[in-house]
């Protein structure tokens, strides 16, 4: 009954789940809960965030008491609101477009690329030790030259490693000082 009436699709066009599509054949609950019709991997989304229900040629959107709210076409949702093909929902950091059959046929995916200003290349963290050279000039990027720590040593803060090496020495000196003071006061 719903599928014949609506012919609409919900598509995540921005956010961690960009590209996911769900046909609006009945009420669709969106949230982080695995039981949701459209489960989002977005930490700003509530477990049960919003419900979209087909209604004639469009749909009705209802916020389910989410903590961060729901926005329809950049306006905060208060209560329920009717939406049509071309409208957008903002749920957490995800943007979900309501698309008609004609829009999907003309352009199968409406996913928006990450803007160049926000698309930064991955960089190596500066708080880790540089890879140690291996015999023969090869780099030890696999962590095999770090001994017992293996690959995890690549991700250890070098200041913490230094403090961990100095801690037993500092403890030994402190105990020695206490023993010397104890015998000196007798």
Order of alpha helices (4+ residues) and beta strands (2+ residues): alpha-beta-beta-beta-beta-beta-beta-beta-beta-beta-beta-beta-alpha-alpha
